[in-house]
Amino acid sequence: MTVSPAMEPTHSLVSGGTAAPVPDPTTASAPVERVATRRHYLMCRPEHFAVTYAINPWMHPALGVDRDRAIAQWEALRAAYLSLGHQVSLIDPIEGLPDMVFAANGALVIGGRVFGSRFTHEQRSPEGPAYAAWFRANGFAEVLESAHTSEGEGDFLTLDDVVLAGTGFRTEVVAHREAEEFLGRRILSLHLVDPRFYHLDTALFPLDGGNVAYYPGAFAPDSVRELERMFPDAILADEADAVVLGLNAVSDGRNVVVNMEATGLIRDLEMRGYAPVPVDLSELRKSGGGPKCCTLEIRL
């Protein structure tokens, strides 16, 4: 299902942002016509969001967070998905699990099969069973809770012919092979080397079923070479856009929900014919999360 023209975003930033440059139509080549597909997302309202521990370089408990602002930013993200015609389901937040808002880490779902998560850090370990229980309660019969450290769509990103899987900080390579066998999909392992980009979804996102955007500096040289080989037409982000988690974005094939501070990436997306939907998730970024972290895609 394509998103109707009436649901297309206006491309403007929220109040206080700076509009991305628009290519000069007299000099720019005609962009490719992109097609959106309707998606089904699972999200978790950040009612208990806080930064009370530090398990990645973004987290500084002494700085504190504004939970009301975080909730408002999350609600705006959910509203953006609904305005684009996508379906959004909700899992109930659990007190004592401040990072449960980052639903992407809860599982990987392909073909109705749910590959559940086993978290690296004990602070998040109860989230894996909580997400698995939600899927079972909602009619998903094939749910496998990983026997190895595996953090869902944080480290597994799905394209048409391959699933890209991150390792180096969280998800183990052995979990890549476990997921490959369970899901029946080819999985390509990529090695992350910069601790700021501790999950694959902080350094790369699928633009559509056959192409990606990524920050080369987050990856080991052999992984960069593999990405260059597979995606010669990829969008390459610079460090300035990467460090505001601009690559923690969500694309439906046309519309790209992206952190508003990633102005260079927004410009590049527009030049390629995509429709950026800038959002402000600055409060949730204090825990190392952005649009994708808050969004688990359910693929039937």
C-alpha positions as CSV (number, residue, x, y, z in Angstrom):
1,M,0.0,0.0,0.0
2,T,1.4,3.4,-0.9
3,V,0.9,6.5,1.2
4,S,-1.6,8.8,-0.4
5,P,-0.5,12.3,-1.4
6,A,-2.7,13.7,1.3
7,M,-0.5,12.0,3.9
8,E,2.8,13.3,2.5
9,P,4.8,15.3,5.0
10,T,5.4,19.0,4.5
11,H,9.2,18.6,5.0
12,S,9.3,21.5,7.5
13,L,11.2,21.1,10.7
14,V,9.6,21.6,14.1
15,S,9.7,25.0,15.7
16,G,13.3,26.1,16.4
17,G,14.9,24.0,13.6
18,T,16.5,25.2,10.4
19,A,15.1,24.2,7.1
20,A,17.3,22.0,5.0
21,P,18.4,23.5,1.7
22,V,16.2,22.7,-1.3
23,P,18.0,21.8,-4.5
24,D,17.8,24.4,-7.3
25,P,15.4,22.8,-9.8
26,T,17.2,24.5,-12.7
27,T,20.5,22.8,-11.9
28,A,19.6,19.6,-10.0
29,S,18.8,16.4,-12.0
30,A,15.3,15.1,-11.6
31,P,15.1,12.8,-8.5
32,V,13.9,9.2,-8.7
33,E,10.3,8.7,-7.8
34,R,10.2,6.9,-4.5
35,V,7.3,4.7,-3.4
36,A,6.2,4.4,0.2
37,T,4.8,1.2,1.7
38,R,2.6,0.9,4.7
39,R,4.4,-0.4,7.8
40,H,3.4,-1.9,11.1
41,Y,5.4,-0.6,14.1
42,L,5.5,-1.5,17.8
43,M,6.3,1.3,20.2
44,C,6.5,1.8,24.0
45,R,5.5,5.0,25.7
46,P,8.4,6.4,27.8
47,E,6.4,6.7,31.0
48,H,9.3,5.4,33.1
49,F,12.1,6.9,31.0
50,A,15.2,8.0,32.9
51,V,18.9,7.9,32.7
52,T,19.8,6.2,36.0
53,Y,22.8,4.1,34.8
54,A,25.4,4.3,32.0
55,I,25.7,1.5,29.5
56,N,26.7,3.5,26.4
57,P,28.7,6.7,25.9
58,W,25.6,8.8,25.5
59,M,24.3,8.2,29.0
60,H,25.2,10.6,31.8
61,P,23.0,10.1,34.9
62,A,24.1,13.3,36.5
63,L,22.6,15.4,33.7
64,G,19.1,14.2,34.3
65,V,16.2,14.1,31.8
66,D,12.9,15.9,31.4
67,R,10.4,13.0,31.3
68,D,7.4,15.1,30.3
69,R,9.4,16.5,27.3
70,A,10.6,13.0,26.4
71,I,6.9,11.8,26.3
72,A,5.9,14.8,24.2
73,Q,8.7,14.1,21.7
74,W,7.7,10.4,21.6
75,E,4.1,11.3,21.0
76,A,5.1,13.5,18.1
77,L,7.1,10.6,16.6
78,R,4.1,8.3,16.9
79,A,1.9,11.0,15.4
80,A,4.3,11.3,12.4
81,Y,3.9,7.6,11.7
82,L,0.2,7.7,11.9
83,S,0.1,10.7,9.6
84,L,2.0,8.7,7.0
85,G,-0.6,6.0,7.1
86,H,1.4,3.5,9.2
87,Q,-0.1,1.2,11.9
88,V,1.3,1.6,15.4
89,S,0.8,-1.0,18.1
90,L,1.8,-0.3,21.7
91,I,3.4,-2.5,24.4
92,D,2.8,-1.4,28.0
93,P,5.8,0.1,29.7
94,I,7.1,-1.6,32.8
95,E,8.2,0.4,35.9
96,G,11.9,-0.1,36.6
97,L,12.7,-0.5,32.9
98,P,13.6,3.0,31.8
99,D,15.0,1.9,28.4
100,M,11.9,-0.1,27.4
101,V,10.9,2.9,25.2
102,F,13.6,1.7,22.8
103,A,11.4,-1.0,21.3
104,A,13.7,-1.7,18.4
105,N,15.9,-3.7,20.7
106,G,13.1,-6.0,21.8
107,A,13.0,-8.4,18.8
108,L,13.5,-9.0,15.1
109,V,10.3,-10.0,13.3
110,I,10.4,-11.3,9.7
111,G,7.6,-13.4,8.1
112,G,5.7,-13.4,11.3
113,R,8.6,-15.2,13.1
114,V,9.9,-13.4,16.2
115,F,13.6,-13.7,17.1
116,G,13.6,-12.5,20.6
117,S,16.4,-10.6,22.4
118,R,18.9,-11.4,25.1
119,F,20.4,-8.2,26.4
120,T,24.1,-7.6,27.2
121,H,23.5,-5.5,30.3
122,E,21.5,-6.8,33.3
123,Q,19.7,-3.5,33.6
124,R,17.8,-4.3,30.4
125,S,17.7,-8.1,30.6
126,P,14.0,-8.2,31.7
127,E,13.0,-6.4,28.4
128,G,13.6,-9.5,26.3
129,P,11.0,-11.7,28.0
130,A,8.6,-8.8,28.2
131,Y,8.6,-8.2,24.4
132,A,8.5,-12.0,23.8
133,A,5.4,-12.2,26.0
134,W,3.7,-9.4,24.1
135,F,4.2,-11.2,20.8
136,R,2.9,-14.5,22.1
137,A,-0.1,-12.7,23.6
138,N,-0.8,-11.1,20.2
139,G,-1.0,-14.3,18.2
140,F,2.6,-14.8,17.2
141,A,3.1,-18.6,17.5
142,E,6.8,-18.8,16.4
143,V,8.8,-16.9,19.0
144,L,12.4,-17.9,19.7
145,E,14.2,-16.2,22.6
146,S,17.9,-16.1,21.6
147,A,20.3,-18.3,23.4
148,H,23.0,-15.7,22.8
149,T,23.5,-12.0,23.3
150,S,21.2,-10.4,20.7
151,E,19.6,-7.0,20.8
152,G,16.8,-7.1,18.1
153,E,16.6,-4.4,15.4
154,G,19.3,-2.5,17.2
155,D,21.7,-4.8,15.4
156,F,19.5,-6.4,12.7
157,L,18.4,-4.3,9.8
158,T,16.3,-5.9,7.1
159,L,16.4,-5.4,3.3
160,D,14.8,-7.4,0.5
161,D,17.6,-9.9,0.0
162,V,19.7,-9.7,3.1
163,V,19.6,-8.8,6.8
164,L,22.5,-6.7,7.9
165,A,23.7,-7.6,11.4
166,G,26.0,-5.6,13.7
167,T,28.5,-6.9,16.1
168,G,31.4,-5.5,18.2
169,F,29.6,-4.1,21.2
170,R,26.4,-5.9,21.8
171,T,25.0,-8.7,19.6
172,E,27.3,-11.7,19.2
173,V,28.1,-13.2,15.8
174,V,26.9,-16.6,16.9
175,A,23.4,-14.9,17.3
176,H,23.6,-13.8,13.7
177,R,23.9,-17.5,12.7
178,E,21.1,-18.5,15.1
179,A,18.8,-15.8,13.6
180,E,19.8,-16.9,10.0
181,E,18.7,-20.5,10.7
182,F,15.5,-19.5,12.5
183,L,14.3,-16.9,10.0
184,G,15.6,-18.5,6.8
185,R,17.1,-15.3,5.7
186,R,20.7,-14.5,4.6
187,I,22.5,-12.5,7.2
188,L,25.6,-10.4,6.6
189,S,27.7,-9.6,9.7
190,L,29.2,-6.1,10.0
191,H,31.8,-5.1,12.6
192,L,31.3,-1.9,14.6
193,V,34.4,-0.2,16.0
194,D,33.3,3.2,17.4
195,P,31.6,2.9,20.8
196,R,29.4,5.9,20.1
197,F,27.7,3.7,17.5
198,Y,27.2,0.7,19.7
199,H,24.3,-0.7,17.7
200,L,24.1,-1.0,13.9
201,D,21.0,1.1,13.8
202,T,23.0,4.1,15.1
203,A,25.3,4.0,12.1
204,L,23.2,2.7,9.2
205,F,19.6,2.5,8.0
206,P,17.8,1.0,5.0
207,L,16.6,3.6,2.6
208,D,14.4,1.0,0.9
209,G,14.7,-2.7,0.2
210,G,17.9,-2.4,-1.8
211,N,19.9,0.5,-0.6
212,V,21.2,2.1,2.6
213,A,22.7,5.2,4.2
214,Y,25.6,4.8,6.6
215,Y,28.6,6.4,8.3
216,P,31.8,4.7,7.2
217,G,33.7,5.7,10.3
218,A,31.6,3.5,12.5
219,F,32.8,0.3,10.8
220,A,35.9,-1.8,10.6
221,P,37.7,-1.6,7.2
222,D,36.6,-5.0,6.0
223,S,32.9,-4.1,6.7
224,V,33.3,-0.8,4.9
225,R,34.6,-2.6,1.8
226,E,31.6,-5.0,2.0
227,L,29.2,-2.1,2.2
228,E,30.8,-0.4,-0.7
229,R,30.6,-3.5,-2.8
230,M,26.9,-4.2,-1.9
231,F,25.7,-0.6,-2.0
232,P,27.6,1.5,-4.5
233,D,24.9,4.0,-4.6
234,A,24.5,4.4,-0.8
235,I,24.2,7.7,0.9
236,L,27.3,8.3,3.0
237,A,26.7,10.4,6.1
238,D,29.5,12.5,7.7
239,E,30.4,12.5,11.3
240,A,28.4,15.7,12.1
241,D,25.2,14.0,11.1
242,A,26.2,10.7,12.7
243,V,26.8,12.1,16.1
244,V,23.3,13.6,16.3
245,L,22.1,10.0,15.5
246,G,20.9,11.1,12.1
247,L,21.3,7.5,10.9
248,N,18.9,6.2,13.6
249,A,16.2,6.9,11.1
250,V,13.1,5.1,9.8
251,S,12.3,4.9,6.1
252,D,9.2,3.5,4.4
253,G,10.8,3.6,1.0
254,R,9.9,7.3,0.4
255,N,9.4,9.1,3.7
256,V,12.3,9.2,6.1
257,V,11.7,10.0,9.8
258,V,15.0,11.5,10.9
259,N,16.5,13.6,13.7
260,M,16.1,17.2,12.8
261,E,19.7,18.1,13.6
262,A,21.0,16.0,10.8
263,T,20.7,18.8,8.2
264,G,23.3,17.5,5.8
265,L,21.7,14.1,5.7
266,I,18.3,15.7,5.2
267,R,19.6,17.6,2.2
268,D,21.1,14.5,0.7
269,L,17.8,12.6,1.2
270,E,15.9,15.3,-0.6
271,M,18.4,15.3,-3.5
272,R,17.8,11.6,-3.9
273,G,14.1,11.9,-4.1
274,Y,13.2,10.9,-0.5
275,A,10.9,13.0,1.7
276,P,12.5,13.7,5.1
277,V,10.2,14.0,8.1
278,P,12.4,15.8,10.7
279,V,11.6,15.1,14.4
280,D,13.0,16.3,17.7
281,L,14.0,13.4,20.0
282,S,16.7,15.3,21.8
283,E,15.6,14.2,25.3
284,L,15.6,10.5,24.3
285,R,19.0,11.0,22.7
286,K,20.4,11.4,26.3
287,S,20.1,7.6,26.5
288,G,21.5,7.1,23.0
289,G,18.2,6.7,21.2
290,G,16.5,8.2,18.2
291,P,13.5,7.4,15.9
292,K,14.6,3.9,15.0
293,C,15.5,3.0,18.6
294,C,11.8,3.7,19.5
295,T,10.4,1.7,16.6
296,L,10.2,-2.1,16.1
297,E,8.9,-3.1,12.7
298,I,6.5,-6.1,12.6
299,R,6.9,-7.9,9.2
300,L,4.3,-10.5,8.5
